[in-house]
Amino acid sequence: MTINILSSSFSSSIEDVLNYAARFRKKYGFIVVVLDHMSEQHSHIANLPSQLHPFLKKTVRSTDTIIRFTPDAWLICLDDCDDRLLQWMKYTIQSLLNRLQAQITSPLDGALTFVQGSFLQPNTASQAMKAFEKEIQTAKSALRRLKTIRSTALGSIGAPPNDQTNVIPLIHHAILDNRLFLAFQPIVETESRQLHHYECLARILDKNGQILPAAQFIASCEKTGLIQLIDQKVQQLAVEELMTDRQLRLAINVSAVTASDPVWLNTLKAQMTARPDLRERLMLELTETSVFQDIDESIYFITQLQDLGCQVSIDDFGAGYMSLMHLKSDLVQYVKIDAQFVKNLKPKSNNIHFIRAIIALTHSQGIKCVAEGVEDANTASILAQENVDYLQGYLVGKPSPFRKWVS
């Protein structure tokens, strides 16, 4: 059922839903969906609300109710709902909204949808009104913050350079056509060489059937904002893989823009709430340079991940300027030594002293250490002598789309 109303009649509509629930002894769940626009000069962005409404109708069940109480905000009332179903529907709606946004907007337009405020049935319509108003304000505040972050980032780079002109539409269409897939690179224990987990790396299949490694498109995507769509897709594919094998552990990369995106974090929370068994098997890799530019904001973000039960790894450690005083095991479980310090490693080189210092620091905080870029047995032997916990690199295994856990 769909109800289009003005704010003045919103309370009476909620009262009707609650009375129906009380009469038939049903429990309702509520989800607030808010839309915002970064750029309204494009006609396809201006028409997004009218396209979004029928899309929501197709997403929910026939017994659920959709109330559109402002031009850019909807309330979805889920019939006969418990907390598990509520969180799953929240994740489903957010995922479908992400897909819709990708189909009807370009990466730089930035029309944003936000699923906020899933909660079970309030006792009265007045309580519901207060709760909805609070969630809407929270959502709009988060969207304004994200809009500022993205506008600042895009404004600082200007127009994409010529070498990015062809890459951007290629990547955008590849995501829509499901030609983005994962390659899995193993991370093993240094001594036993037993598998610990895989890192998920994005790969693109172009229309000619050629595979594009991340090095050919990630930098352009980070500069244009397209990295958010890639992060969303990688997260979706990784969660789907985790569902296939209860022993599987995967790590995914989180860009700086995505780490500041409340929509992405909201989706992750819904996923982990709906499937608690995935929490300890999903690791989030955050680059040192991108995340720790703002220590307070980073600590808040990592704390949110920790509260979900996810493990956190700092990627490319040593390549940036992370404040070592903030490296603590209650925030971070793994540190990955940047490959530039590992390749061609010699026993008496300057790099070995740097690696030795990182290992001493991380182990003193109860943090495990991963060495990236391990390409030969000699390097692996040196790292083993220095008590590096895990190895990653071509010696251990190249990234591959082959899913060994399925075979």
C-alpha positions in Angstrom: 0.0 0.0 0.0 1.2 3.5 -0.9 0.2 6.7 0.8 1.1 10.2 -0.5 0.5 12.8 2.2 1.4 16.2 3.5 3.2 16.6 6.8 0.0 17.7 8.5 -1.7 14.3 7.9 1.4 12.2 8.6 0.5 11.7 12.2 -3.0 10.4 11.4 -1.6 7.9 8.8 0.8 6.6 11.4 -2.0 6.3 13.9 -3.9 4.1 11.4 -0.9 1.8 11.0 -0.5 1.5 14.7 -4.2 0.8 15.3 -4.2 -1.9 12.7 -1.1 -3.5 14.3 -2.7 -3.4 17.7 -6.0 -4.9 16.4 -4.3 -7.8 14.8 -1.5 -8.1 17.3 1.2 -7.5 14.8 4.6 -5.9 15.2 5.7 -3.3 12.7 9.2 -2.2 11.7 9.9 1.3 10.3 12.6 2.5 7.9 13.2 6.1 6.8 14.5 6.8 3.3 15.9 10.3 2.6 17.0 11.6 -0.8 19.4 14.5 -1.4 20.9 16.1 -4.5 24.5 17.2 -5.0 23.7 18.6 -8.4 20.2 19.7 -9.5 21.0 21.2 -12.9 20.7 17.8 -14.6 17.1 16.8 -15.5 17.8 13.1 -14.7 18.7 14.1 -11.2 15.7 16.3 -10.7 13.4 13.4 -11.8 15.1 11.0 -9.3 12.3 11.3 -6.6 9.6 10.3 -9.1 11.7 7.3 -10.2 12.6 6.3 -6.7 9.0 6.0 -5.4 7.8 3.1 -7.8 11.2 1.5 -7.2 10.5 1.3 -3.5 7.1 -0.2 -4.2 8.7 -3.0 -6.0 11.2 -3.6 -3.3 8.9 -4.1 -0.3 6.2 -6.8 0.2 2.6 -6.3 -0.7 1.5 -6.2 2.9 4.0 -3.3 3.7 3.1 0.3 3.6 5.0 3.2 2.0 4.3 6.7 3.2 5.7 9.6 1.3 5.5 12.5 3.7 7.8 15.0 2.0 8.9 15.2 -1.6 12.3 13.7 -0.8 11.5 11.4 2.2 9.6 8.1 2.7 8.6 6.0 5.6 8.4 2.3 5.0 6.2 0.3 7.5 7.1 -3.4 7.5 4.2 -5.6 8.4 4.7 -8.5 10.9 8.4 -7.7 11.4 11.1 -8.7 13.9 14.6 -7.1 14.3 16.3 -9.7 12.0 13.8 -9.0 9.2 14.1 -5.3 9.8 17.8 -5.2 9.4 17.7 -7.5 6.4 15.1 -5.2 4.7 17.2 -2.2 5.5 20.2 -3.8 3.8 18.2 -4.9 0.8 16.6 -1.5 0.3 20.0 0.3 0.6 21.6 -2.1 -1.9 18.8 -1.6 -4.4 18.9 2.1 -4.0 22.7 2.1 -4.6 22.0 0.1 -7.8 19.3 2.5 -8.9 21.5 5.6 -8.3 24.3 4.0 -10.3 22.0 3.4 -13.3 20.4 6.9 -13.5 23.3 9.2 -12.4 26.8 9.7 -13.5 29.5 9.4 -10.8 30.0 13.1 -10.6 26.3 14.0 -10.3 26.1 12.5 -6.8 22.4 12.3 -6.2 22.4 10.6 -2.8 20.0 8.2 -1.1 20.2 7.4 2.5 18.4 4.7 4.5 18.3 5.8 8.1 16.5 5.0 11.3 15.3 1.4 11.3 13.5 0.7 14.5 10.6 -1.4 15.8 7.2 -0.2 16.6 6.7 2.8 18.8 3.7 2.9 21.2 2.0 6.0 20.0 1.8 8.2 16.9 3.4 11.1 18.8 6.4 8.9 19.7 6.6 7.8 16.1 6.6 11.4 14.9 9.4 12.4 17.2 11.4 9.3 16.2 10.9 10.0 12.5 11.8 13.6 12.8 15.0 12.7 14.6 16.0 10.1 12.0 15.3 12.5 9.1 17.5 15.2 10.7 20.2 12.7 11.3 20.1 11.5 7.7 20.1 15.0 6.3 23.0 16.0 8.5 25.0 13.0 7.4 24.2 13.7 3.7 25.2 17.4 4.0 28.5 16.2 5.6 29.1 13.7 2.8 28.1 16.3 0.2 30.8 18.7 1.6 33.4 16.0 1.6 32.7 15.0 -2.0 32.4 18.5 -3.3 35.7 19.5 -1.8 37.4 16.4 -3.1 36.0 16.9 -6.6 36.5 20.6 -6.7 40.2 20.3 -5.7 41.0 18.1 -8.8 39.0 20.0 -11.5 38.3 18.2 -14.7 39.8 14.7 -15.1 43.0 14.6 -17.1 43.0 13.2 -20.6 44.2 9.8 -19.6 41.1 9.4 -17.3 38.6 10.5 -19.9 38.1 7.0 -21.4 38.5 5.2 -18.1 35.6 6.8 -16.3 32.7 5.7 -18.6 34.4 2.3 -19.1 34.4 1.6 -15.4 30.9 3.0 -14.8 29.4 0.8 -17.5 31.4 -2.2 -16.3 29.9 -1.9 -12.8 26.4 -1.6 -14.3 26.9 -4.6 -16.6 28.3 -6.7 -13.7 31.8 -6.9 -15.3 33.5 -6.0 -12.1 34.6 -9.1 -10.3 37.0 -10.1 -7.5 40.5 -11.6 -7.6 41.6 -13.2 -4.3 45.2 -13.0 -3.1 46.1 -15.3 -0.2 47.7 -14.1 3.1 49.5 -16.9 4.9 51.1 -17.5 8.3 54.8 -17.0 8.0 56.0 -20.1 9.7 53.4 -22.7 8.7 52.4 -21.1 5.4 48.8 -22.0 6.2 46.1 -19.8 4.7 44.9 -17.1 7.1 42.6 -15.1 4.7 42.3 -13.6 1.2 42.4 -10.0 0.2 39.7 -9.1 -2.3 41.0 -7.1 -5.3 38.8 -5.4 -7.9 39.1 -6.4 -11.5 37.3 -5.1 -14.6 36.5 -7.1 -17.7 36.3 -4.8 -20.6 34.0 -5.3 -23.6 36.8 -7.0 -25.5 37.2 -9.6 -22.8 40.4 -8.2 -21.5 41.0 -8.1 -17.7 42.0 -4.7 -16.3 43.9 -4.8 -13.0 43.2 -2.3 -10.3 46.4 -0.4 -11.0 44.9 0.8 -14.3 41.7 2.4 -12.9 41.7 2.8 -9.1 43.7 6.1 -9.1 41.3 7.6 -11.7 38.3 6.4 -9.7 39.6 7.9 -6.5 40.1 11.3 -8.1 36.6 11.3 -9.7 34.5 9.9 -6.8 33.7 6.7 -8.8 35.6 4.7 -6.1 32.5 4.7 -4.0 30.6 2.6 -6.5 33.6 0.2 -6.7 33.7 -0.1 -2.9 30.0 -0.8 -2.7 30.3 -3.5 -5.4 33.3 -5.1 -3.8 31.6 -5.1 -0.4 28.5 -6.8 -1.9 30.5 -9.4 -3.7 32.7 -10.2 -0.6 29.6 -10.7 1.6 28.1 -13.0 -1.0 31.3 -15.1 -1.0 31.4 -15.2 2.8 27.9 -16.7 2.8 29.2 -19.7 0.7 31.7 -21.0 3.2 31.7 -20.5 7.0 35.5 -21.0 7.2 36.3 -18.3 4.7 37.8 -15.0 5.8 38.1 -12.0 3.4 39.6 -8.5 3.5 38.2 -5.6 1.5 39.7 -2.2 0.9 37.9 1.0 2.0 38.8 4.3 0.3 39.0 7.6 2.2 35.7 8.9 0.6 33.9 5.7 1.4 35.1 5.8 5.0 33.4 9.2 5.3 30.2 7.9 3.6 27.3 7.3 6.1 25.4 5.3 3.4 28.2 2.8 3.1 28.6 2.4 6.9 24.8 2.1 7.2 24.7 -0.7 4.7 27.5 -2.5 6.5 25.7 -2.3 9.8 22.6 -3.7 8.3 24.6 -6.6 6.7 26.4 -7.5 9.9 23.2 -7.3 12.0 21.3 -9.5 9.6 24.2 -12.0 9.4 26.2 -11.9 12.7 28.2 -15.0 11.6 30.0 -12.8 9.0 31.3 -10.2 11.4 34.6 -11.8 12.5 35.3 -13.1 9.0 35.2 -9.7 7.3 38.3 -7.5 7.6 38.4 -3.8 6.5 41.7 -2.5 5.1 42.2 1.2 5.5 45.2 3.0 4.0 47.4 4.9 6.4 47.5 8.1 4.4 43.8 8.4 3.7 42.3 7.5 7.0 44.6 9.1 9.5 44.6 12.6 8.1 41.9 13.3 10.7 42.7 11.2 13.8 39.5 11.9 15.7 37.3 11.2 12.8 39.3 8.0 12.0 39.0 6.8 15.6 35.3 7.3 15.4 35.0 5.4 12.2 37.2 2.5 13.3 35.2 2.3 16.6 32.0 1.9 14.6 33.7 -1.0 12.7 34.9 -2.6 16.0 31.4 -2.3 17.5 30.1 -4.4 14.5 32.7 -7.0 15.3 34.7 -6.5 12.1 38.5 -6.6 12.2 40.5 -3.6 11.0 43.8 -3.6 9.1 46.0 -0.6 8.3 47.3 -1.0 4.7 50.5 0.4 3.2 51.9 1.2 6.6 55.1 3.2 6.4 54.0 5.0 3.2 52.3 7.8 5.1 52.6 9.7 8.3 50.3 8.0 10.7 50.8 9.1 14.3 52.3 6.0 16.1 50.7 6.9 19.4 47.3 6.1 17.9 48.3 2.6 16.9 46.6 0.4 19.5 45.2 -3.1 19.4 41.8 -1.9 20.7 41.4 -0.1 17.3 43.6 -2.1 14.9 44.2 -5.8 14.7 46.6 -5.9 11.7 49.2 -3.7 10.1 50.5 -4.3 6.5 54.0 -3.2 5.8 54.1 -1.4 2.4 55.6 -3.4 -0.4 58.2 -0.8 -1.2 60.0 -1.7 2.0 59.8 -5.4 1.4 60.9 -5.9 -2.2 64.5 -6.8 -2.7 65.0 -6.9 1.0 68.6 -7.5 2.2 69.8 -8.4 5.8 71.8 -5.2 6.3 69.7 -2.7 4.3 68.1 0.4 5.7 64.7 -1.1 5.0 65.3 -4.0 7.4 65.9 -1.5 10.3 62.6 0.2 9.4 60.7 -3.1 9.2 62.3 -4.2 12.5 61.0 -1.0 14.1 57.5 -1.5 12.8 57.4 -5.1 14.1 58.6 -4.0 17.5 55.9 -1.3 17.6 53.0 -3.5 16.4 53.9 -6.5 18.6 54.2 -4.3 21.7 50.6 -3.2 21.1 49.4 -6.8 20.5 48.9 -6.1 16.7 49.8 -8.7 14.0 52.1 -7.7 11.2 51.7 -8.6 7.5 54.4 -8.1 4.9 53.2 -7.2 1.4 55.1 -7.7 -1.8 56.9 -10.9 -0.8 58.2 -12.3 -4.2 61.1 -14.6 -3.3 62.1 -17.2 -0.8 65.1 -15.1 0.5 62.9 -12.2 1.4 60.4 -14.6 3.1 63.3 -16.1 5.1 64.5 -12.7 6.3 61.0 -11.7 7.3 60.6 -14.9 9.2 63.7 -14.2 11.2 62.3 -10.8 12.0 59.1 -12.4 13.3 56.7 -11.1 10.8 53.4 -12.8 11.4 52.0 -13.1 7.8 53.2 -13.0 4.2 51.5 -11.7 1.1 52.9 -11.6 -2.4 53.6 -13.5 -5.6 55.7 -16.0 -3.7 52.7 -17.0 -1.7 50.1 -16.6 -4.5 49.1 -14.2 -7.3 45.6 -12.6 -7.2 43.2 -15.0 -9.0 39.4 -15.1 -9.6 39.5 -18.9 -8.9 37.5 -19.7 -5.8 39.3 -22.6 -4.2 36.8 -22.8 -1.3 34.0 -23.6 -3.8 36.0 -26.3 -5.6 
